[in-house]
Amino acid sequence: MKRTLIWLAGGVLLGGIIHLIVILTLPALAENTVWTRIESLDARNKIVLLPQVKPGQPNPLGLDPGLSYGVCQLDLSDGPAYLNGTLPDAFWSIAIYDRNGTIEYSTTNRDGIGRTLQMGIFNSSQTRLLAEQRIDIAEGLLIIEASANDLFVVVRLAPPHRAVRPRYERALSAISCGPKQ
């Protein structure tokens, strides 16, 4: 009886360990991730507009049909990245994600930024160089330190009416994104 309980407890413990290992390694084995979808958009160092979602049509990314989306993929090992542009006077938000889809930083125009977008994204070693004043930056630049080098940026813009959507999307696509040229 005692030996049976020991074997049973050992089996449950081993089964639990194997279960945890499988659960924790499955995301690393996934082939169709957010990162691979972003890579397929050819959005490296440039804003790419996502097609407008039509109500009632397939929406695999779960996007809001009322918003316009721009995506940019960055690699901070190439150097600091910058986002610059002017967006319309409507609600917009920006989120910076790592390759696993974890948010590194997010903000909206309601945080006092206004219409002008001036953002610098640095990794920790670049931030150190910035603190030592070995990287020149523009005055008024919003500085973000990211914990990863592989990032993607999503800019969401909410046009107040369908009629202004093309004009708003032109402004969204005019945002520069990537290392300083």
CNS distance restraints for C-alpha pairs under 8 A (distance, minus, plus):
assign (resid   1 and name CA) (resid   5 and name CA) 6.36 0.50 0.50
assign (resid   2 and name CA) (resid   6 and name CA) 6.34 0.50 0.50
assign (resid   3 and name CA) (resid   7 and name CA) 6.22 0.50 0.50
assign (resid   4 and name CA) (resid   8 and name CA) 6.02 0.50 0.50
assign (resid   5 and name CA) (resid   9 and name CA) 5.99 0.50 0.50
assign (resid   6 and name CA) (resid  10 and name CA) 6.02 0.50 0.50
assign (resid   7 and name CA) (resid  11 and name CA) 6.04 0.50 0.50
assign (resid   8 and name CA) (resid  12 and name CA) 6.20 0.50 0.50
assign (resid   9 and name CA) (resid  13 and name CA) 6.09 0.50 0.50
assign (resid  10 and name CA) (resid  14 and name CA) 6.02 0.50 0.50
assign (resid  11 and name CA) (resid  15 and name CA) 5.89 0.50 0.50
assign (resid  12 and name CA) (resid  16 and name CA) 6.02 0.50 0.50
assign (resid  13 and name CA) (resid  17 and name CA) 6.27 0.50 0.50
assign (resid  14 and name CA) (resid  18 and name CA) 6.18 0.50 0.50
assign (resid  15 and name CA) (resid  19 and name CA) 6.00 0.50 0.50
assign (resid  16 and name CA) (resid  20 and name CA) 6.18 0.50 0.50
assign (resid  17 and name CA) (resid  21 and name CA) 6.24 0.50 0.50
assign (resid  18 and name CA) (resid  22 and name CA) 6.24 0.50 0.50
assign (resid  19 and name CA) (resid  23 and name CA) 6.17 0.50 0.50
assign (resid  20 and name CA) (resid  24 and name CA) 6.04 0.50 0.50
assign (resid  21 and name CA) (resid  25 and name CA) 6.10 0.50 0.50
assign (resid  22 and name CA) (resid  26 and name CA) 6.05 0.50 0.50
assign (resid  23 and name CA) (resid  27 and name CA) 7.87 0.50 0.50
assign (resid  25 and name CA) (resid  29 and name CA) 6.70 0.50 0.50
assign (resid  26 and name CA) (resid  30 and name CA) 6.53 0.50 0.50
assign (resid  31 and name CA) (resid  36 and name CA) 7.47 0.50 0.50
assign (resid  32 and name CA) (resid  36 and name CA) 6.08 0.50 0.50
assign (resid  32 and name CA) (resid  37 and name CA) 6.99 0.50 0.50
assign (resid  33 and name CA) (resid  37 and name CA) 6.33 0.50 0.50
assign (resid  34 and name CA) (resid  38 and name CA) 6.20 0.50 0.50
assign (resid  34 and name CA) (resid  99 and name CA) 7.55 0.50 0.50
assign (resid  34 and name CA) (resid 100 and name CA) 7.43 0.50 0.50
assign (resid  34 and name CA) (resid 101 and name CA) 6.74 0.50 0.50
assign (resid  35 and name CA) (resid  39 and name CA) 6.16 0.50 0.50
assign (resid  35 and name CA) (resid  99 and name CA) 5.39 0.50 0.50
assign (resid  35 and name CA) (resid 100 and name CA) 7.00 0.50 0.50
assign (resid  35 and name CA) (resid 101 and name CA) 7.55 0.50 0.50
assign (resid  36 and name CA) (resid  40 and name CA) 6.23 0.50 0.50
assign (resid  37 and name CA) (resid  41 and name CA) 6.76 0.50 0.50
assign (resid  38 and name CA) (resid  42 and name CA) 7.35 0.50 0.50
assign (resid  38 and name CA) (resid  43 and name CA) 6.97 0.50 0.50
assign (resid  38 and name CA) (resid  71 and name CA) 7.73 0.50 0.50
assign (resid  38 and name CA) (resid  73 and name CA) 7.11 0.50 0.50
assign (resid  38 and name CA) (resid 152 and name CA) 7.76 0.50 0.50
assign (resid  39 and name CA) (resid  43 and name CA) 6.79 0.50 0.50
assign (resid  39 and name CA) (resid  44 and name CA) 7.60 0.50 0.50
assign (resid  39 and name CA) (resid  73 and name CA) 7.50 0.50 0.50
assign (resid  41 and name CA) (resid  48 and name CA) 7.35 0.50 0.50
assign (resid  42 and name CA) (resid  48 and name CA) 7.80 0.50 0.50
assign (resid  43 and name CA) (resid  47 and name CA) 6.10 0.50 0.50
assign (resid  43 and name CA) (resid  48 and name CA) 5.61 0.50 0.50
assign (resid  43 and name CA) (resid  71 and name CA) 6.59 0.50 0.50
assign (resid  43 and name CA) (resid  72 and name CA) 5.00 0.50 0.50
assign (resid  43 and name CA) (resid  73 and name CA) 5.35 0.50 0.50
assign (resid  44 and name CA) (resid  72 and name CA) 6.11 0.50 0.50
assign (resid  44 and name CA) (resid  73 and name CA) 4.58 0.50 0.50
assign (resid  44 and name CA) (resid  74 and name CA) 6.03 0.50 0.50
assign (resid  44 and name CA) (resid 178 and name CA) 7.83 0.50 0.50
assign (resid  45 and name CA) (resid  72 and name CA) 6.04 0.50 0.50
assign (resid  45 and name CA) (resid  73 and name CA) 5.80 0.50 0.50
assign (resid  45 and name CA) (resid  74 and name CA) 5.74 0.50 0.50
assign (resid  45 and name CA) (resid 177 and name CA) 5.33 0.50 0.50
assign (resid  45 and name CA) (resid 178 and name CA) 4.21 0.50 0.50
assign (resid  45 and name CA) (resid 179 and name CA) 7.21 0.50 0.50
assign (resid  46 and name CA) (resid  71 and name CA) 7.89 0.50 0.50
assign (resid  46 and name CA) (resid  72 and name CA) 5.38 0.50 0.50
assign (resid  46 and name CA) (resid  73 and name CA) 7.24 0.50 0.50
assign (resid  46 and name CA) (resid 176 and name CA) 6.44 0.50 0.50
assign (resid  46 and name CA) (resid 177 and name CA) 5.05 0.50 0.50
assign (resid  46 and name CA) (resid 178 and name CA) 6.47 0.50 0.50
assign (resid  47 and name CA) (resid  70 and name CA) 5.73 0.50 0.50
assign (resid  47 and name CA) (resid  71 and name CA) 5.32 0.50 0.50
assign (resid  47 and name CA) (resid  72 and name CA) 4.73 0.50 0.50
assign (resid  47 and name CA) (resid 172 and name CA) 7.89 0.50 0.50
assign (resid  47 and name CA) (resid 173 and name CA) 5.86 0.50 0.50
assign (resid  47 and name CA) (resid 174 and name CA) 7.76 0.50 0.50
assign (resid  47 and name CA) (resid 175 and name CA) 6.67 0.50 0.50
assign (resid  47 and name CA) (resid 176 and name CA) 6.97 0.50 0.50
assign (resid  47 and name CA) (resid 177 and name CA) 6.31 0.50 0.50
assign (resid  48 and name CA) (resid  70 and name CA) 5.35 0.50 0.50
assign (resid  48 and name CA) (resid  71 and name CA) 5.27 0.50 0.50
assign (resid  48 and name CA) (resid  72 and name CA) 6.39 0.50 0.50
assign (resid  48 and name CA) (resid 173 and name CA) 6.70 0.50 0.50
assign (resid  49 and name CA) (resid  68 and name CA) 7.60 0.50 0.50
assign (resid  49 and name CA) (resid  69 and name CA) 5.79 0.50 0.50
assign (resid  49 and name CA) (resid  70 and name CA) 4.36 0.50 0.50
assign (resid  49 and name CA) (resid  71 and name CA) 6.44 0.50 0.50
assign (resid  49 and name CA) (resid 169 and name CA) 7.65 0.50 0.50
assign (resid  49 and name CA) (resid 172 and name CA) 7.80 0.50 0.50
assign (resid  49 and name CA) (resid 173 and name CA) 6.51 0.50 0.50
assign (resid  50 and name CA) (resid  68 and name CA) 7.40 0.50 0.50
assign (resid  50 and name CA) (resid  69 and name CA) 5.53 0.50 0.50
assign (resid  50 and name CA) (resid  70 and name CA) 5.99 0.50 0.50
assign (resid  50 and name CA) (resid  71 and name CA) 7.31 0.50 0.50
assign (resid  52 and name CA) (resid  65 and name CA) 6.65 0.50 0.50
assign (resid  52 and name CA) (resid  68 and name CA) 6.77 0.50 0.50
assign (resid  53 and name CA) (resid  57 and name CA) 7.29 0.50 0.50
assign (resid  53 and name CA) (resid  59 and name CA) 6.72 0.50 0.50
assign (resid  53 and name CA) (resid  63 and name CA) 6.91 0.50 0.50
assign (resid  53 and name CA) (resid  64 and name CA) 7.20 0.50 0.50
assign (resid  53 and name CA) (resid  65 and name CA) 4.84 0.50 0.50
assign (resid  54 and name CA) (resid  65 and name CA) 6.12 0.50 0.50
assign (resid  55 and name CA) (resid  65 and name CA) 6.43 0.50 0.50
assign (resid  59 and name CA) (resid  63 and name CA) 6.64 0.50 0.50
assign (resid  63 and name CA) (resid  67 and name CA) 7.89 0.50 0.50
assign (resid  66 and name CA) (resid 158 and name CA) 6.66 0.50 0.50
assign (resid  66 and name CA) (resid 159 and name CA) 7.48 0.50 0.50
assign (resid  67 and name CA) (resid 156 and name CA) 6.37 0.50 0.50
assign (resid  67 and name CA) (resid 157 and name CA) 5.61 0.50 0.50
assign (resid  67 and name CA) (resid 158 and name CA) 4.77 0.50 0.50
assign (resid  67 and name CA) (resid 159 and name CA) 6.75 0.50 0.50
assign (resid  68 and name CA) (resid 156 and name CA) 5.75 0.50 0.50
assign (resid  68 and name CA) (resid 157 and name CA) 5.11 0.50 0.50
assign (resid  68 and name CA) (resid 158 and name CA) 6.37 0.50 0.50
assign (resid  68 and name CA) (resid 159 and name CA) 7.51 0.50 0.50
assign (resid  68 and name CA) (resid 165 and name CA) 7.86 0.50 0.50
assign (resid  68 and name CA) (resid 169 and name CA) 6.74 0.50 0.50
assign (resid  69 and name CA) (resid 154 and name CA) 6.83 0.50 0.50
assign (resid  69 and name CA) (resid 155 and name CA) 5.71 0.50 0.50
assign (resid  69 and name CA) (resid 156 and name CA) 4.78 0.50 0.50
assign (resid  69 and name CA) (resid 157 and name CA) 6.45 0.50 0.50
assign (resid  70 and name CA) (resid 154 and name CA) 5.76 0.50 0.50
assign (resid  70 and name CA) (resid 155 and name CA) 5.06 0.50 0.50
assign (resid  70 and name CA) (resid 156 and name CA) 6.60 0.50 0.50
assign (resid  70 and name CA) (resid 172 and name CA) 6.74 0.50 0.50
assign (resid  70 and name CA) (resid 173 and name CA) 7.05 0.50 0.50
assign (resid  71 and name CA) (resid 152 and name CA) 6.95 0.50 0.50
assign (resid  71 and name CA) (resid 153 and name CA) 5.59 0.50 0.50
assign (resid  71 and name CA) (resid 154 and name CA) 4.69 0.50 0.50
assign (resid  71 and name CA) (resid 155 and name CA) 6.41 0.50 0.50
assign (resid  72 and name CA) (resid 152 and name CA) 5.51 0.50 0.50
assign (resid  72 and name CA) (resid 153 and name CA) 5.11 0.50 0.50
assign (resid  72 and name CA) (resid 154 and name CA) 6.72 0.50 0.50
assign (resid  72 and name CA) (resid 177 and name CA) 6.68 0.50 0.50
assign (resid  73 and name CA) (resid 150 and name CA) 7.79 0.50 0.50
assign (resid  73 and name CA) (resid 151 and name CA) 5.98 0.50 0.50
assign (resid  73 and name CA) (resid 152 and name CA) 4.23 0.50 0.50
assign (resid  73 and name CA) (resid 153 and name CA) 6.36 0.50 0.50
assign (resid  74 and name CA) (resid  81 and name CA) 7.07 0.50 0.50
assign (resid  74 and name CA) (resid 149 and name CA) 7.67 0.50 0.50
assign (resid  74 and name CA) (resid 150 and name CA) 6.01 0.50 0.50
assign (resid  74 and name CA) (resid 151 and name CA) 5.11 0.50 0.50
assign (resid  74 and name CA) (resid 152 and name CA) 5.70 0.50 0.50
assign (resid  74 and name CA) (resid 153 and name CA) 7.78 0.50 0.50
assign (resid  74 and name CA) (resid 178 and name CA) 6.41 0.50 0.50
assign (resid  75 and name CA) (resid  79 and name CA) 7.62 0.50 0.50
assign (resid  75 and name CA) (resid  81 and name CA) 7.94 0.50 0.50
assign (resid  75 and name CA) (resid 149 and name CA) 5.31 0.50 0.50
assign (resid  75 and name CA) (resid 150 and name CA) 4.76 0.50 0.50
assign (resid  75 and name CA) (resid 151 and name CA) 6.30 0.50 0.50
assign (resid  76 and name CA) (resid  80 and name CA) 5.53 0.50 0.50
assign (resid  76 and name CA) (resid  81 and name CA) 6.51 0.50 0.50
assign (resid  76 and name CA) (resid 121 and name CA) 7.92 0.50 0.50
assign (resid  76 and name CA) (resid 122 and name CA) 6.81 0.50 0.50
assign (resid  76 and name CA) (resid 123 and name CA) 6.50 0.50 0.50
assign (resid  76 and name CA) (resid 148 and name CA) 7.85 0.50 0.50
assign (resid  76 and name CA) (resid 149 and name CA) 4.53 0.50 0.50
assign (resid  76 and name CA) (resid 150 and name CA) 6.55 0.50 0.50
assign (resid  76 and name CA) (resid 151 and name CA) 7.80 0.50 0.50
assign (resid  77 and name CA) (resid 149 and name CA) 5.85 0.50 0.50
assign (resid  78 and name CA) (resid 179 and name CA) 7.39 0.50 0.50
assign (resid  79 and name CA) (resid 122 and name CA) 7.77 0.50 0.50
assign (resid  79 and name CA) (resid 126 and name CA) 7.72 0.50 0.50
assign (resid  79 and name CA) (resid 179 and name CA) 6.23 0.50 0.50
assign (resid  80 and name CA) (resid 120 and name CA) 6.90 0.50 0.50
assign (resid  80 and name CA) (resid 121 and name CA) 5.77 0.50 0.50
assign (resid  80 and name CA) (resid 122 and name CA) 4.97 0.50 0.50
assign (resid  80 and name CA) (resid 123 and name CA) 7.33 0.50 0.50
assign (resid  80 and name CA) (resid 126 and name CA) 6.95 0.50 0.50
assign (resid  80 and name CA) (resid 178 and name CA) 7.86 0.50 0.50
assign (resid  80 and name CA) (resid 179 and name CA) 5.77 0.50 0.50
assign (resid  80 and name CA) (resid 180 and name CA) 7.58 0.50 0.50
assign (resid  81 and name CA) (resid 120 and name CA) 5.80 0.50 0.50
assign (resid  81 and name CA) (resid 121 and name CA) 5.11 0.50 0.50
assign (resid  81 and name CA) (resid 122 and name CA) 6.74 0.50 0.50
assign (resid  81 and name CA) (resid 177 and name CA) 6.97 0.50 0.50
assign (resid  81 and name CA) (resid 178 and name CA) 4.67 0.50 0.50
assign (resid  81 and name CA) (resid 179 and name CA) 4.34 0.50 0.50
assign (resid  81 and name CA) (resid 180 and name CA) 6.75 0.50 0.50
assign (resid  82 and name CA) (resid 118 and name CA) 7.37 0.50 0.50
assign (resid  82 and name CA) (resid 119 and name CA) 5.57 0.50 0.50
assign (resid  82 and name CA) (resid 120 and name CA) 4.48 0.50 0.50
assign (resid  82 and name CA) (resid 121 and name CA) 6.12 0.50 0.50
assign (resid  82 and name CA) (resid 176 and name CA) 7.49 0.50 0.50
assign (resid  82 and name CA) (resid 177 and name CA) 5.65 0.50 0.50
assign (resid  82 and name CA) (resid 178 and name CA) 5.37 0.50 0.50
assign (resid  82 and name CA) (resid 179 and name CA) 5.92 0.50 0.50
assign (resid  82 and name CA) (resid 180 and name CA) 6.53 0.50 0.50
assign (resid  83 and name CA) (resid 117 and name CA) 6.77 0.50 0.50
assign (resid  83 and name CA) (resid 118 and name CA) 5.83 0.50 0.50
assign (resid  83 and name CA) (resid 119 and name CA) 5.08 0.50 0.50
assign (resid  83 and name CA) (resid 120 and name CA) 6.53 0.50 0.50
assign (resid  83 and name CA) (resid 175 and name CA) 6.73 0.50 0.50
assign (resid  83 and name CA) (resid 176 and name CA) 5.53 0.50 0.50
assign (resid  83 and name CA) (resid 177 and name CA) 4.60 0.50 0.50
assign (resid  83 and name CA) (resid 178 and name CA) 6.79 0.50 0.50
assign (resid  84 and name CA) (resid 116 and name CA) 7.65 0.50 0.50
assign (resid  84 and name CA) (resid 117 and name CA) 5.21 0.50 0.50
assign (resid  84 and name CA) (resid 118 and name CA) 4.76 0.50 0.50
assign (resid  84 and name CA) (resid 119 and name CA) 6.55 0.50 0.50
assign (resid  84 and name CA) (resid 175 and name CA) 5.64 0.50 0.50
assign (resid  84 and name CA) (resid 176 and name CA) 5.24 0.50 0.50
assign (resid  84 and name CA) (resid 177 and name CA) 6.79 0.50 0.50
assign (resid  85 and name CA) (resid 116 and name CA) 6.05 0.50 0.50
assign (resid  85 and name CA) (resid 117 and name CA) 5.18 0.50 0.50
assign (resid  85 and name CA) (resid 118 and name CA) 6.90 0.50 0.50
assign (resid  85 and name CA) (resid 174 and name CA) 6.82 0.50 0.50
assign (resid  85 and name CA) (resid 175 and name CA) 4.58 0.50 0.50
assign (resid  85 and name CA) (resid 176 and name CA) 6.41 0.50 0.50
assign (resid  86 and name CA) (resid 115 and name CA) 5.55 0.50 0.50
assign (resid  86 and name CA) (resid 116 and name CA) 4.54 0.50 0.50
assign (resid  86 and name CA) (resid 117 and name CA) 5.85 0.50 0.50
assign (resid  86 and name CA) (resid 171 and name CA) 7.02 0.50 0.50
assign (resid  86 and name CA) (resid 175 and name CA) 7.18 0.50 0.50
assign (resid  87 and name CA) (resid  92 and name CA) 7.99 0.50 0.50
assign (resid  87 and name CA) (resid 115 and name CA) 5.17 0.50 0.50
assign (resid  87 and name CA) (resid 116 and name CA) 6.43 0.50 0.50
assign (resid  87 and name CA) (resid 117 and name CA) 7.35 0.50 0.50
assign (resid  87 and name CA) (resid 168 and name CA) 7.59 0.50 0.50
assign (resid  87 and name CA) (resid 171 and name CA) 5.86 0.50 0.50
assign (resid  87 and name CA) (resid 172 and name CA) 6.49 0.50 0.50
assign (resid  88 and name CA) (resid 115 and name CA) 6.29 0.50 0.50
assign (resid  88 and name CA) (resid 168 and name CA) 6.41 0.50 0.50
assign (resid  88 and name CA) (resid 171 and name CA) 7.08 0.50 0.50
assign (resid  89 and name CA) (resid 114 and name CA) 7.79 0.50 0.50
assign (resid  89 and name CA) (resid 115 and name CA) 6.07 0.50 0.50
assign (resid  90 and name CA) (resid 157 and name CA) 7.34 0.50 0.50
assign (resid  90 and name CA) (resid 158 and name CA) 6.34 0.50 0.50
assign (resid  90 and name CA) (resid 159 and name CA) 6.51 0.50 0.50
assign (resid  90 and name CA) (resid 160 and name CA) 7.05 0.50 0.50
assign (resid  91 and name CA) (resid 108 and name CA) 7.47 0.50 0.50
assign (resid  91 and name CA) (resid 109 and name CA) 6.45 0.50 0.50
assign (resid  91 and name CA) (resid 110 and name CA) 7.54 0.50 0.50
assign (resid  91 and name CA) (resid 157 and name CA) 6.14 0.50 0.50
assign (resid  91 and name CA) (resid 158 and name CA) 5.43 0.50 0.50
assign (resid  91 and name CA) (resid 159 and name CA) 7.68 0.50 0.50
assign (resid  92 and name CA) (resid 108 and name CA) 5.75 0.50 0.50
assign (resid  92 and name CA) (resid 109 and name CA) 5.83 0.50 0.50
assign (resid  92 and name CA) (resid 155 and name CA) 7.12 0.50 0.50
assign (resid  92 and name CA) (resid 156 and name CA) 5.37 0.50 0.50
assign (resid  92 and name CA) (resid 157 and name CA) 4.34 0.50 0.50
assign (resid  92 and name CA) (resid 158 and name CA) 6.07 0.50 0.50
assign (resid  93 and name CA) (resid 106 and name CA) 7.32 0.50 0.50
assign (resid  93 and name CA) (resid 107 and name CA) 5.73 0.50 0.50
assign (resid  93 and name CA) (resid 108 and name CA) 4.08 0.50 0.50
assign (resid  93 and name CA) (resid 109 and name CA) 6.41 0.50 0.50
assign (resid  93 and name CA) (resid 155 and name CA) 5.77 0.50 0.50
assign (resid  93 and name CA) (resid 156 and name CA) 5.20 0.50 0.50
assign (resid  93 and name CA) (resid 157 and name CA) 6.68 0.50 0.50
assign (resid  94 and name CA) (resid 106 and name CA) 5.46 0.50 0.50
assign (resid  94 and name CA) (resid 107 and name CA) 5.49 0.50 0.50
assign (resid  94 and name CA) (resid 108 and name CA) 6.20 0.50 0.50
assign (resid  94 and name CA) (resid 153 and name CA) 6.96 0.50 0.50
assign (resid  94 and name CA) (resid 154 and name CA) 5.71 0.50 0.50
assign (resid  94 and name CA) (resid 155 and name CA) 4.53 0.50 0.50
assign (resid  94 and name CA) (resid 156 and name CA) 6.37 0.50 0.50
assign (resid  95 and name CA) (resid 103 and name CA) 6.75 0.50 0.50
assign (resid  95 and name CA) (resid 104 and name CA) 7.57 0.50 0.50
assign (resid  95 and name CA) (resid 105 and name CA) 5.78 0.50 0.50
assign (resid  95 and name CA) (resid 106 and name CA) 4.14 0.50 0.50
assign (resid  95 and name CA) (resid 107 and name CA) 6.64 0.50 0.50
assign (resid  95 and name CA) (resid 153 and name CA) 5.74 0.50 0.50
assign (resid  95 and name CA) (resid 154 and name CA) 5.35 0.50 0.50
assign (resid  95 and name CA) (resid 155 and name CA) 6.66 0.50 0.50
assign (resid  96 and name CA) (resid 103 and name CA) 5.77 0.50 0.50
assign (resid  96 and name CA) (resid 104 and name CA) 5.40 0.50 0.50
assign (resid  96 and name CA) (resid 105 and name CA) 5.19 0.50 0.50
assign (resid  96 and name CA) (resid 106 and name CA) 6.16 0.50 0.50
assign (resid  96 and name CA) (resid 151 and name CA) 6.74 0.50 0.50
assign (resid  96 and name CA) (resid 152 and name CA) 5.84 0.50 0.50
assign (resid  96 and name CA) (resid 153 and name CA) 4.50 0.50 0.50
assign (resid  96 and name CA) (resid 154 and name CA) 6.51 0.50 0.50
assign (resid  97 and name CA) (resid 101 and name CA) 5.35 0.50 0.50
assign (resid  97 and name CA) (resid 102 and name CA) 5.29 0.50 0.50
assign (resid  97 and name CA) (resid 103 and name CA) 4.36 0.50 0.50
assign (resid  97 and name CA) (resid 104 and name CA) 5.32 0.50 0.50
assign (resid  97 and name CA) (resid 105 and name CA) 7.27 0.50 0.50
assign (resid  97 and name CA) (resid 151 and name CA) 5.52 0.50 0.50
assign (resid  97 and name CA) (resid 152 and name CA) 5.36 0.50 0.50
assign (resid  97 and name CA) (resid 153 and name CA) 6.27 0.50 0.50
assign (resid  98 and name CA) (resid 102 and name CA) 5.50 0.50 0.50
assign (resid  98 and name CA) (resid 103 and name CA) 6.55 0.50 0.50
assign (resid  98 and name CA) (resid 104 and name CA) 6.59 0.50 0.50
assign (resid  98 and name CA) (resid 148 and name CA) 6.38 0.50 0.50
assign (resid  98 and name CA) (resid 149 and name CA) 7.82 0.50 0.50
assign (resid  98 and name CA) (resid 150 and name CA) 5.98 0.50 0.50
assign (resid  98 and name CA) (resid 151 and name CA) 4.46 0.50 0.50
assign (resid  98 and name CA) (resid 152 and name CA) 6.43 0.50 0.50
assign (resid  99 and name CA) (resid 150 and name CA) 5.85 0.50 0.50
assign (resid  99 and name CA) (resid 151 and name CA) 5.77 0.50 0.50
assign (resid  99 and name CA) (resid 152 and name CA) 7.24 0.50 0.50
assign (resid 104 and name CA) (resid 146 and name CA) 6.15 0.50 0.50
assign (resid 104 and name CA) (resid 147 and name CA) 7.44 0.50 0.50
assign (resid 105 and name CA) (resid 144 and name CA) 7.43 0.50 0.50
assign (resid 105 and name CA) (resid 146 and name CA) 7.90 0.50 0.50
assign (resid 107 and name CA) (resid 111 and name CA) 6.74 0.50 0.50
assign (resid 108 and name CA) (resid 113 and name CA) 7.51 0.50 0.50
assign (resid 109 and name CA) (resid 113 and name CA) 5.11 0.50 0.50
assign (resid 109 and name CA) (resid 114 and name CA) 5.16 0.50 0.50
assign (resid 109 and name CA) (resid 115 and name CA) 6.77 0.50 0.50
assign (resid 110 and name CA) (resid 114 and name CA) 6.94 0.50 0.50
assign (resid 113 and name CA) (resid 117 and name CA) 7.17 0.50 0.50
assign (resid 118 and name CA) (resid 140 and name CA) 7.43 0.50 0.50
assign (resid 118 and name CA) (resid 141 and name CA) 5.24 0.50 0.50
assign (resid 118 and name CA) (resid 142 and name CA) 6.08 0.50 0.50
assign (resid 119 and name CA) (resid 141 and name CA) 5.47 0.50 0.50
assign (resid 119 and name CA) (resid 142 and name CA) 4.60 0.50 0.50
assign (resid 119 and name CA) (resid 143 and name CA) 6.04 0.50 0.50
assign (resid 119 and name CA) (resid 144 and name CA) 7.36 0.50 0.50
assign (resid 120 and name CA) (resid 141 and name CA) 6.42 0.50 0.50
assign (resid 120 and name CA) (resid 142 and name CA) 6.01 0.50 0.50
assign (resid 120 and name CA) (resid 143 and name CA) 4.94 0.50 0.50
assign (resid 120 and name CA) (resid 144 and name CA) 6.07 0.50 0.50
assign (resid 121 and name CA) (resid 143 and name CA) 6.14 0.50 0.50
assign (resid 121 and name CA) (resid 144 and name CA) 4.82 0.50 0.50
assign (resid 121 and name CA) (resid 145 and name CA) 5.91 0.50 0.50
assign (resid 121 and name CA) (resid 146 and name CA) 6.74 0.50 0.50
assign (resid 122 and name CA) (resid 126 and name CA) 5.50 0.50 0.50
assign (resid 122 and name CA) (resid 127 and name CA) 5.76 0.50 0.50
assign (resid 122 and name CA) (resid 143 and name CA) 7.46 0.50 0.50
assign (resid 122 and name CA) (resid 144 and name CA) 6.16 0.50 0.50
assign (resid 122 and name CA) (resid 145 and name CA) 4.91 0.50 0.50
assign (resid 122 and name CA) (resid 146 and name CA) 6.00 0.50 0.50
assign (resid 123 and name CA) (resid 127 and name CA) 6.12 0.50 0.50
assign (resid 123 and name CA) (resid 145 and name CA) 5.49 0.50 0.50
assign (resid 123 and name CA) (resid 146 and name CA) 5.05 0.50 0.50
assign (resid 123 and name CA) (resid 147 and name CA) 6.09 0.50 0.50
assign (resid 123 and name CA) (resid 148 and name CA) 6.66 0.50 0.50
assign (resid 123 and name CA) (resid 149 and name CA) 6.54 0.50 0.50
assign (resid 124 and name CA) (resid 128 and name CA) 6.30 0.50 0.50
assign (resid 124 and name CA) (resid 145 and name CA) 6.39 0.50 0.50
assign (resid 124 and name CA) (resid 146 and name CA) 6.96 0.50 0.50
assign (resid 124 and name CA) (resid 147 and name CA) 6.76 0.50 0.50
assign (resid 125 and name CA) (resid 129 and name CA) 6.42 0.50 0.50
assign (resid 126 and name CA) (resid 130 and name CA) 6.08 0.50 0.50
assign (resid 126 and name CA) (resid 135 and name CA) 7.99 0.50 0.50
assign (resid 127 and name CA) (resid 131 and name CA) 6.16 0.50 0.50
assign (resid 127 and name CA) (resid 145 and name CA) 6.69 0.50 0.50
assign (resid 128 and name CA) (resid 132 and name CA) 6.29 0.50 0.50
assign (resid 129 and name CA) (resid 133 and name CA) 6.19 0.50 0.50
assign (resid 129 and name CA) (resid 134 and name CA) 5.23 0.50 0.50
assign (resid 129 and name CA) (resid 135 and name CA) 6.14 0.50 0.50
assign (resid 130 and name CA) (resid 134 and name CA) 5.72 0.50 0.50
assign (resid 130 and name CA) (resid 135 and name CA) 5.08 0.50 0.50
assign (resid 130 and name CA) (resid 136 and name CA) 7.51 0.50 0.50
assign (resid 137 and name CA) (resid 141 and name CA) 7.08 0.50 0.50
assign (resid 155 and name CA) (resid 172 and name CA) 7.97 0.50 0.50
assign (resid 157 and name CA) (resid 168 and name CA) 7.73 0.50 0.50
assign (resid 157 and name CA) (resid 172 and name CA) 7.67 0.50 0.50
assign (resid 159 and name CA) (resid 164 and name CA) 6.49 0.50 0.50
assign (resid 159 and name CA) (resid 165 and name CA) 5.60 0.50 0.50
assign (resid 159 and name CA) (resid 168 and name CA) 6.61 0.50 0.50
assign (resid 160 and name CA) (resid 164 and name CA) 7.42 0.50 0.50
assign (resid 161 and name CA) (resid 165 and name CA) 6.78 0.50 0.50
assign (resid 164 and name CA) (resid 168 and name CA) 6.21 0.50 0.50
assign (resid 165 and name CA) (resid 169 and name CA) 6.02 0.50 0.50
assign (resid 166 and name CA) (resid 170 and name CA) 6.23 0.50 0.50
assign (resid 167 and name CA) (resid 171 and name CA) 6.51 0.50 0.50
assign (resid 168 and name CA) (resid 172 and name CA) 6.23 0.50 0.50
assign (resid 169 and name CA) (resid 173 and name CA) 6.06 0.50 0.50
assign (resid 170 and name CA) (resid 174 and name CA) 6.23 0.50 0.50
assign (resid 171 and name CA) (resid 175 and name CA) 6.98 0.50 0.50
